[in-house]
């Protein structure tokens, strides 16, 4: 396992799904805090390279790598790519942080959910992060951090999200399990559960003004969320001040449906 003596002044975070939305905002927020970034994308290569350039503009190092979380058979090759980039760009063999952010939207009534749609959501949101984290653990320093992206829907319920909410509920449980199992290495593991955030996730549903008004009406803080609201919390969970926090699900919803 990597020793903490391998850690340079600037920590390195690997963020899955960093080309847009919450991943992009998190990558930029971490760069502002002096963190270098390895981000992944599936098909949005231009957007991913734009994020890399923006991080370089903040004086930090960054690289974008292709990764499809729904294809666990490719993870060994991806980890080899990460090792190569770490050596080439940082002259080291370890990561400090892992942010399991990448995901896809999925909406269908329970009675109309197909097995293919079920399998895709499980693969991307649960099986993928489960085995990718397992594969990356040898690269994560002792005392490192893992943040898993959950959802407010694992607490409150909307029709049509039975599979998506259920697999994110599994992520919540996995977060606690990993906090216990990785505790001996002083690796903290927490989950961040966003509510309605204005991104293009799920077809950009939260960009609809009518839906925003309805969500804001049930939110004590009186508005829908912005990507930066979530990125700030993820950044805080990777900061030295939260080293004693682990196994927690932190909801970032503005108090929606409390």
Phi and psi in degrees as GROMACS dihedral restraints (atoms count N, CA, C in turn):
[ dihedral_restraints ]
;  ai    aj    ak    al  type     phi  dphi    fc
    3     4     5     6     1   -60.7    20    10
    4     5     6     7     1   140.6    20    10
    6     7     8     9     1   -91.6    20    10
    7     8     9    10     1   154.1    20    10
    9    10    11    12     1   -66.3    20    10
   10    11    12    13     1   -17.5    20    10
   12    13    14    15     1   -67.4    20    10
   13    14    15    16     1   -16.3    20    10
   15    16    17    18     1   -77.0    20    10
   16    17    18    19     1   -11.0    20    10
   18    19    20    21     1   -79.4    20    10
   19    20    21    22     1   124.3    20    10
   21    22    23    24     1   -83.7    20    10
   22    23    24    25     1  -173.7    20    10
   24    25    26    27     1   -62.2    20    10
   25    26    27    28     1   -42.1    20    10
   27    28    29    30     1   -95.7    20    10
   28    29    30    31     1   119.6    20    10
   30    31    32    33     1   -71.5    20    10
   31    32    33    34     1   162.5    20    10
   33    34    35    36     1  -121.8    20    10
   34    35    36    37     1   132.2    20    10
   36    37    38    39     1  -115.5    20    10
   37    38    39    40     1   137.3    20    10
   39    40    41    42     1  -103.0    20    10
   40    41    42    43     1   122.8    20    10
   42    43    44    45     1  -119.8    20    10
   43    44    45    46     1   117.0    20    10
   45    46    47    48     1   -80.2    20    10
   46    47    48    49     1   142.8    20    10
   48    49    50    51     1    66.4    20    10
   49    50    51    52     1    49.1    20    10
   51    52    53    54     1   -97.5    20    10
   52    53    54    55     1    10.5    20    10
   54    55    56    57     1   -82.9    20    10
   55    56    57    58     1   -19.4    20    10
   57    58    59    60     1  -161.1    20    10
   58    59    60    61     1   176.7    20    10
   60    61    62    63     1    58.4    20    10
   61    62    63    64     1  -138.8    20    10
   63    64    65    66     1   -63.4    20    10
   64    65    66    67     1   -36.8    20    10
   66    67    68    69     1   -64.4    20    10
   67    68    69    70     1   -43.1    20    10
   69    70    71    72     1   -62.0    20    10
   70    71    72    73     1   -49.2    20    10
   72    73    74    75     1   -61.7    20    10
   73    74    75    76     1   -38.6    20    10
   75    76    77    78     1   -66.2    20    10
   76    77    78    79     1   -43.0    20    10
   78    79    80    81     1   -59.4    20    10
   79    80    81    82     1   -43.8    20    10
   81    82    83    84     1   -69.7    20    10
   82    83    84    85     1   -38.4    20    10
   84    85    86    87     1   -64.6    20    10
   85    86    87    88     1   -40.6    20    10
   87    88    89    90     1   -67.5    20    10
   88    89    90    91     1   -38.6    20    10
   90    91    92    93     1   -60.3    20    10
   91    92    93    94     1   -38.1    20    10
   93    94    95    96     1   -61.2    20    10
   94    95    96    97     1   -28.0    20    10
   96    97    98    99     1   -94.6    20    10
   97    98    99   100     1    11.5    20    10
   99   100   101   102     1    87.2    20    10
  100   101   102   103     1    20.3    20    10
  102   103   104   105     1  -102.8    20    10
  103   104   105   106     1   133.4    20    10
  105   106   107   108     1   -82.4    20    10
  106   107   108   109     1   157.4    20    10
  108   109   110   111     1  -135.6    20    10
  109   110   111   112     1   134.2    20    10
  111   112   113   114     1  -109.4    20    10
  112   113   114   115     1   118.9    20    10
  114   115   116   117     1  -117.7    20    10
  115   116   117   118     1   155.9    20    10
  117   118   119   120     1  -117.4    20    10
  118   119   120   121     1   160.1    20    10
  120   121   122   123     1  -148.3    20    10
  121   122   123   124     1   161.1    20    10
  123   124   125   126     1  -100.8    20    10
  124   125   126   127     1   -58.0    20    10
  126   127   128   129     1  -128.6    20    10
  127   128   129   130     1   -17.6    20    10
  129   130   131   132     1   -85.0    20    10
  130   131   132   133     1    65.3    20    10
  132   133   134   135     1   -65.9    20    10
  133   134   135   136     1   -41.8    20    10
  135   136   137   138     1   -60.4    20    10
  136   137   138   139     1   -47.4    20    10
  138   139   140   141     1   -61.8    20    10
  139   140   141   142     1   -39.4    20    10
  141   142   143   144     1   -63.6    20    10
  142   143   144   145     1   -42.9    20    10
  144   145   146   147     1   -67.5    20    10
  145   146   147   148     1   -30.9    20    10
  147   148   149   150     1   -63.8    20    10
  148   149   150   151     1   -40.0    20    10
  150   151   152   153     1   -65.4    20    10
  151   152   153   154     1   -41.6    20    10
  153   154   155   156     1   -58.7    20    10
  154   155   156   157     1   -45.3    20    10
  156   157   158   159     1   -63.8    20    10
  157   158   159   160     1   -39.1    20    10
  159   160   161   162     1   -63.9    20    10
  160   161   162   163     1   -38.5    20    10
  162   163   164   165     1   -67.2    20    10
  163   164   165   166     1   -41.9    20    10
  165   166   167   168     1   -59.1    20    10
  166   167   168   169     1   -36.2    20    10
  168   169   170   171     1   -65.8    20    10
  169   170   171   172     1   -19.6    20    10
  171   172   173   174     1   -92.7    20    10
  172   173   174   175     1     5.1    20    10
  174   175   176   177     1    85.0    20    10
  175   176   177   178     1    14.0    20    10
  177   178   179   180     1  -111.2    20    10
  178   179   180   181     1   161.7    20    10
  180   181   182   183     1   -87.9    20    10
  181   182   183   184     1   149.4    20    10
  183   184   185   186     1  -161.0    20    10
  184   185   186   187     1   154.3    20    10
  186   187   188   189     1  -150.2    20    10
  187   188   189   190     1   149.2    20    10
  189   190   191   192     1  -113.5    20    10
  190   191   192   193     1   134.2    20    10
  192   193   194   195     1  -127.5    20    10
  193   194   195   196     1   144.6    20    10
  195   196   197   198     1   -78.2    20    10
  196   197   198   199     1   135.7    20    10
  198   199   200   201     1  -154.7    20    10
  199   200   201   202     1   129.2    20    10
  201   202   203   204     1  -109.6    20    10
  202   203   204   205     1   107.7    20    10
  204   205   206   207     1   -64.3    20    10
  205   206   207   208     1   -17.3    20    10
  207   208   209   210     1   -80.8    20    10
  208   209   210   211     1    -1.2    20    10
  210   211   212   213     1  -124.3    20    10
  211   212   213   214     1    80.8    20    10
  213   214   215   216     1   -61.3    20    10
  214   215   216   217     1   -24.7    20    10
  216   217   218   219     1   -64.5    20    10
  217   218   219   220     1   -17.1    20    10
  219   220   221   222     1   -92.7    20    10
  220   221   222   223     1    -1.2    20    10
  222   223   224   225     1   -67.2    20    10
  223   224   225   226     1   -36.8    20    10
  225   226   227   228     1   -60.7    20    10
  226   227   228   229     1   -43.8    20    10
  228   229   230   231     1   -65.1    20    10
  229   230   231   232     1   -37.8    20    10
  231   232   233   234     1   -64.5    20    10
  232   233   234   235     1   -44.6    20    10
  234   235   236   237     1   -61.8    20    10
  235   236   237   238     1   -36.9    20    10
  237   238   239   240     1   -62.6    20    10
  238   239   240   241     1   -39.3    20    10
  240   241   242   243     1   -63.2    20    10
  241   242   243   244     1   -41.6    20    10
  243   244   245   246     1   -62.1    20    10
  244   245   246   247     1   -45.7    20    10
  246   247   248   249     1   -57.9    20    10
  247   248   249   250     1   -44.0    20    10
  249   250   251   252     1   -63.3    20    10
  250   251   252   253     1   -43.4    20    10
  252   253   254   255     1   -68.4    20    10
  253   254   255   256     1   -36.9    20    10
  255   256   257   258     1   -61.1    20    10
  256   257   258   259     1   -43.6    20    10
  258   259   260   261     1   -68.6    20    10
  259   260   261   262     1   -43.4    20    10
  261   262   263   264     1   -71.6    20    10
  262   263   264   265     1   -42.5    20    10
  264   265   266   267     1   -93.4    20    10
  265   266   267   268     1   -23.5    20    10
  267   268   269   270     1  -129.0    20    10
  268   269   270   271     1    -7.7    20    10
  270   271   272   273     1    55.0    20    10
  271   272   273   274     1    43.0    20    10
  273   274   275   276     1  -146.5    20    10
  274   275   276   277     1   173.2    20    10
  276   277   278   279     1  -125.0    20    10
  277   278   279   280     1    23.0    20    10
  279   280   281   282     1  -144.7    20    10
  280   281   282   283     1   161.2    20    10
  282   283   284   285     1  -113.7    20    10
  283   284   285   286     1   157.3    20    10
  285   286   287   288     1  -101.0    20    10
  286   287   288   289     1   -36.2    20    10
  288   289   290   291     1  -135.0    20    10
  289   290   291   292     1   147.0    20    10
  291   292   293   294     1  -128.5    20    10
  292   293   294   295     1   124.8    20    10
  294   295   296   297     1  -115.8    20    10
  295   296   297   298     1   106.6    20    10
  297   298   299   300     1   -83.4    20    10
  298   299   300   301     1    86.7    20    10
  300   301   302   303     1  -107.5    20    10
  301   302   303   304     1   -32.5    20    10
  303   304   305   306     1   -58.4    20    10
  304   305   306   307     1   144.5    20    10
  306   307   308   309     1  -169.9    20    10
  307   308   309   310     1   173.7    20    10
  309   310   311   312     1  -131.2    20    10
  310   311   312   313     1   155.8    20    10
  312   313   314   315     1   -83.3    20    10
  313   314   315   316     1   159.7    20    10
  315   316   317   318     1  -160.4    20    10
  316   317   318   319     1   120.3    20    10
  318   319   320   321     1  -133.9    20    10
  319   320   321   322     1   126.3    20    10
  321   322   323   324     1  -169.4    20    10
  322   323   324   325     1   139.3    20    10
  324   325   326   327     1   -56.3    20    10
  325   326   327   328     1   149.8    20    10
  327   328   329   330     1   -51.6    20    10
  328   329   330   331     1   -44.3    20    10
  330   331   332   333     1   -71.1    20    10
  331   332   333   334     1   -12.8    20    10
  333   334   335   336     1  -112.9    20    10
  334   335   336   337     1     5.7    20    10
  336   337   338   339     1   -75.9    20    10
  337   338   339   340     1   124.4    20    10
  339   340   341   342     1   -85.0    20    10
  340   341   342   343     1   160.1    20    10
  342   343   344   345     1   -64.6    20    10
  343   344   345   346     1   -35.5    20    10
  345   346   347   348     1   -64.6    20    10
  346   347   348   349     1   -43.2    20    10
  348   349   350   351     1   -65.7    20    10
  349   350   351   352     1   -40.3    20    10
  351   352   353   354     1   -58.5    20    10
  352   353   354   355     1   -50.2    20    10
  354   355   356   357     1   -62.1    20    10
  355   356   357   358     1   -39.0    20    10
  357   358   359   360     1   -64.0    20    10
  358   359   360   361     1   -43.6    20    10
  360   361   362   363     1   -67.3    20    10
  361   362   363   364     1   -40.0    20    10
  363   364   365   366     1   -64.5    20    10
  364   365   366   367     1   -43.6    20    10
  366   367   368   369     1   -63.1    20    10
  367   368   369   370     1   -45.3    20    10
  369   370   371   372     1   -77.2    20    10
  370   371   372   373     1   -39.2    20    10
  372   373   374   375     1   -96.8    20    10
  373   374   375   376     1   -17.9    20    10
  375   376   377   378     1  -127.9    20    10
  376   377   378   379     1   -59.3    20    10
  378   379   380   381     1   -60.1    20    10
  379   380   381   382     1   -43.7    20    10
  381   382   383   384     1   -59.6    20    10
  382   383   384   385     1   -58.5    20    10
  384   385   386   387     1   -59.7    20    10
  385   386   387   388     1   -35.7    20    10
  387   388   389   390     1   -58.5    20    10
  388   389   390   391     1   -55.0    20    10
  390   391   392   393     1   -81.5    20    10
  391   392   393   394     1   -26.1    20    10
  393   394   395   396     1   -67.3    20    10
  394   395   396   397     1   -43.8    20    10
  396   397   398   399     1   -59.3    20    10
  397   398   399   400     1   -43.3    20    10
  399   400   401   402     1   -58.0    20    10
  400   401   402   403     1   -44.6    20    10
  402   403   404   405     1   -68.9    20    10
  403   404   405   406     1   -32.2    20    10
  405   406   407   408     1   -87.2    20    10
  406   407   408   409     1   -12.7    20    10
  408   409   410   411     1   -54.5    20    10
  409   410   411   412     1   -39.8    20    10
  411   412   413   414     1   -62.3    20    10
  412   413   414   415     1   -19.4    20    10
  414   415   416   417     1   -91.3    20    10
  415   416   417   418     1   -16.4    20    10
  417   418   419   420     1   -83.0    20    10
  418   419   420   421     1   129.4    20    10
  420   421   422   423     1   -67.2    20    10
  421   422   423   424     1   151.4    20    10
  423   424   425   426     1   -60.6    20    10
  424   425   426   427     1   133.9    20    10
  426   427   428   429     1    87.0    20    10
  427   428   429   430     1     9.0    20    10
  429   430   431   432     1   -78.4    20    10
  430   431   432   433     1  -175.1    20    10
  432   433   434   435     1  -134.0    20    10
  433   434   435   436     1   145.1    20    10
  435   436   437   438     1  -127.1    20    10
  436   437   438   439     1   132.5    20    10
  438   439   440   441     1  -122.7    20    10
  439   440   441   442     1   124.3    20    10
  441   442   443   444     1  -103.3    20    10
  442   443   444   445     1   136.0    20    10
  444   445   446   447     1   -87.4    20    10
  445   446   447   448     1   119.1    20    10
  447   448   449   450     1  -106.0    20    10
  448   449   450   451     1  -146.3    20    10
  450   451   452   453     1  -159.4    20    10
  451   452   453   454     1   151.3    20    10
  453   454   455   456     1   -61.6    20    10
  454   455   456   457     1   -22.7    20    10
  456   457   458   459     1   -68.9    20    10
  457   458   459   460     1    -8.4    20    10
  459   460   461   462     1   -82.9    20    10
  460   461   462   463     1    -2.6    20    10
  462   463   464   465     1  -111.3    20    10
  463   464   465   466     1   -57.1    20    10
  465   466   467   468     1   -98.0    20    10
  466   467   468   469     1   165.4    20    10
  468   469   470   471     1  -123.6    20    10
  469   470   471   472     1   135.6    20    10
  471   472   473   474     1  -123.9    20    10
  472   473   474   475     1   137.0    20    10
  474   475   476   477     1   -58.6    20    10
  475   476   477   478     1   142.3    20    10
  477   478   479   480     1    97.4    20    10
  478   479   480   481     1    -5.4    20    10
  480   481   482   483     1  -118.9    20    10
  481   482   483   484     1    29.4    20    10
  483   484   485   486     1   -59.8    20    10
  484   485   486   487     1   -44.4    20    10
  486   487   488   489     1   -73.9    20    10
  487   488   489   490     1   -49.0    20    10
  489   490   491   492     1   -56.7    20    10
  490   491   492   493     1   -47.7    20    10
  492   493   494   495     1   -65.4    20    10
  493   494   495   496     1   -38.6    20    10
  495   496   497   498     1   -66.5    20    10
  496   497   498   499     1   -42.4    20    10
  498   499   500   501     1   -70.4    20    10
  499   500   501   502     1   -32.2    20    10
  501   502   503   504     1   -70.8    20    10
  502   503   504   505     1   -32.1    20    10
  504   505   506   507     1   -61.8    20    10
  505   506   507   508     1   -37.5    20    10
  507   508   509   510     1   -63.5    20    10
  508   509   510   511     1   -36.8    20    10
  510   511   512   513     1   -63.2    20    10
  511   512   513   514     1   -39.6    20    10
  513   514   515   516     1   -59.0    20    10
  514   515   516   517     1   -45.1    20    10
  516   517   518   519     1   -68.3    20    10
  517   518   519   520     1   -42.2    20    10
  519   520   521   522     1   -59.5    20    10
  520   521   522   523     1   -38.1    20    10
  522   523   524   525     1   -57.7    20    10
  523   524   525   526     1   -45.0    20    10
  525   526   527   528     1   -67.4    20    10
  526   527   528   529     1   -39.5    20    10
  528   529   530   531     1   -63.4    20    10
  529   530   531   532     1   -43.2    20    10
  531   532   533   534     1   -68.7    20    10
  532   533   534   535     1   -33.9    20    10
  534   535   536   537     1   -58.8    20    10
  535   536   537   538     1   -38.0    20    10
  537   538   539   540     1   -73.8    20    10
  538   539   540   541     1   -48.7    20    10
  540   541   542   543     1   -70.3    20    10
  541   542   543   544     1   -30.1    20    10
  543   544   545   546     1   -96.8    20    10
  544   545   546   547     1    -2.0    20    10
  546   547   548   549     1   -55.1    20    10
  547   548   549   550     1   -41.0    20    10
  549   550   551   552     1   -58.8    20    10
  550   551   552   553     1   -22.7    20    10
  552   553   554   555     1   -94.7    20    10
  553   554   555   556     1     6.6    20    10
  555   556   557   558     1    60.8    20    10
  556   557   558   559     1    29.9    20    10
  558   559   560   561     1   -93.1    20    10
  559   560   561   562     1   119.4    20    10
  561   562   563   564     1   -88.2    20    10
  562   563   564   565     1   145.7    20    10
  564   565   566   567     1  -134.6    20    10
  565   566   567   568     1   120.5    20    10
  567   568   569   570     1  -135.3    20    10
  568   569   570   571     1   160.6    20    10
  570   571   572   573     1  -118.0    20    10
  571   572   573   574     1   141.5    20    10
  573   574   575   576     1  -112.3    20    10
  574   575   576   577     1   128.3    20    10
  576   577   578   579     1  -117.0    20    10
  577   578   579   580     1    94.3    20    10
  579   580   581   582     1   -74.2    20    10
  580   581   582   583     1   155.8    20    10
  582   583   584   585     1   -97.2    20    10
  583   584   585   586     1  -141.4    20    10
  585   586   587   588     1   -71.4    20    10
  586   587   588   589     1   114.4    20    10
  588   589   590   591     1  -119.6    20    10
  589   590   591   592     1   137.0    20    10
  591   592   593   594     1   -77.6    20    10
  592   593   594   595     1    89.6    20    10
  594   595   596   597     1  -138.2    20    10
  595   596   597   598     1  -174.0    20    10
  597   598   599   600     1   -91.1    20    10
  598   599   600   601     1     8.8    20    10
  600   601   602   603     1   -63.0    20    10
  601   602   603   604     1   141.3    20    10
  603   604   605   606     1    62.3    20    10
  604   605   606   607     1    35.5    20    10
  606   607   608   609     1    79.3    20    10
  607   608   609   610     1    12.5    20    10
  609   610   611   612     1    72.5    20    10
  610   611   612   613     1    30.6    20    10
  612   613   614   615     1   -56.9    20    10
  613   614   615   616     1   -37.4    20    10
  615   616   617   618     1   -75.6    20    10
  616   617   618   619     1     0.4    20    10
  618   619   620   621     1   -83.8    20    10
  619   620   621   622     1    -9.5    20    10
  621   622   623   624     1   -72.8    20    10
  622   623   624   625     1   125.2    20    10
  624   625   626   627     1   -63.2    20    10
  625   626   627   628     1   -36.8    20    10
  627   628   629   630     1   -66.5    20    10
  628   629   630   631     1   -43.2    20    10
  630   631   632   633     1   -65.8    20    10
  631   632   633   634     1   -40.5    20    10
  633   634   635   636     1   -58.9    20    10
  634   635   636   637     1   -42.9    20    10
  636   637   638   639     1   -63.4    20    10
  637   638   639   640     1   -41.4    20    10
  639   640   641   642     1   -65.9    20    10
  640   641   642   643     1   -42.2    20    10
  642   643   644   645     1   -66.9    20    10
  643   644   645   646     1   -44.8    20    10
  645   646   647   648     1   -59.6    20    10
  646   647   648   649     1   -33.7    20    10
  648   649   650   651     1   -66.0    20    10
  649   650   651   652     1   -24.8    20    10
  651   652   653   654     1  -104.1    20    10
  652   653   654   655     1    11.8    20    10
  654   655   656   657     1  -112.1    20    10
  655   656   657   658     1   118.2    20    10
  657   658   659   660     1   -53.0    20    10
  658   659   660   661     1   -34.9    20    10
  660   661   662   663     1   -83.8    20    10
  661   662   663   664     1     1.2    20    10
  663   664   665   666     1    77.4    20    10
  664   665   666   667     1    19.4    20    10
  666   667   668   669     1  -158.5    20    10
  667   668   669   670     1   170.9    20    10
  669   670   671   672     1   -85.9    20    10
  670   671   672   673     1   167.2    20    10
  672   673   674   675     1   -85.1    20    10
  673   674   675   676     1   156.1    20    10
  675   676   677   678     1  -111.9    20    10
  676   677   678   679     1   154.1    20    10
  678   679   680   681     1   -52.7    20    10
  679   680   681   682     1   -35.3    20    10
  681   682   683   684     1   -65.2    20    10
  682   683   684   685     1   -27.0    20    10
  684   685   686   687     1   -62.8    20    10
  685   686   687   688     1   -40.9    20    10
  687   688   689   690     1   -77.2    20    10
  688   689   690   691     1   -42.1    20    10
  690   691   692   693     1   -58.2    20    10
  691   692   693   694     1   -37.6    20    10
  693   694   695   696     1   -63.7    20    10
  694   695   696   697     1   -38.4    20    10
  696   697   698   699     1   -70.6    20    10
  697   698   699   700     1   -42.5    20    10
  699   700   701   702     1   -59.7    20    10
  700   701   702   703     1   -44.6    20    10
  702   703   704   705     1   -59.3    20    10
  703   704   705   706     1   -40.7    20    10
  705   706   707   708     1   -64.0    20    10
  706   707   708   709     1   -37.6    20    10
  708   709   710   711     1   -69.0    20    10
  709   710   711   712     1   -15.2    20    10
  711   712   713   714     1  -101.9    20    10
  712   713   714   715     1     3.0    20    10
  714   715   716   717     1   -87.4    20    10
  715   716   717   718     1   156.8    20    10
  717   718   719   720     1   -57.6    20    10
  718   719   720   721     1   -30.2    20    10
  720   721   722   723     1   -66.5    20    10
  721   722   723   724     1   -18.2    20    10
  723   724   725   726     1  -109.2    20    10
  724   725   726   727     1    24.9    20    10
  726   727   728   729     1   -65.0    20    10
  727   728   729   730     1   -19.0    20    10
  729   730   731   732     1   -98.4    20    10
  730   731   732   733     1    11.3    20    10
  732   733   734   735     1  -107.4    20    10
  733   734   735   736     1   122.2    20    10
  735   736   737   738     1  -154.9    20    10
  736   737   738   739     1   155.2    20    10
  738   739   740   741     1    72.5    20    10
  739   740   741   742     1    19.9    20    10
  741   742   743   744     1  -106.9    20    10
  742   743   744   745     1   147.2    20    10
  744   745   746   747     1  -105.3    20    10
  745   746   747   748     1   113.1    20    10
  747   748   749   750     1  -106.9    20    10
  748   749   750   751     1   113.2    20    10
  750   751   752   753     1   -86.1    20    10
  751   752   753   754     1   130.5    20    10
  753   754   755   756     1  -119.0    20    10
  754   755   756   757     1    78.4    20    10
  756   757   758   759     1  -128.2    20    10
  757   758   759   760     1     3.1    20    10
  759   760   761   762     1    70.1    20    10
  760   761   762   763     1    14.7    20    10
  762   763   764   765     1    87.2    20    10
  763   764   765   766     1    19.4    20    10
  765   766   767   768     1   -54.8    20    10
  766   767   768   769     1   128.5    20    10
  768   769   770   771     1    52.0    20    10
  769   770   771   772     1    43.1    20    10
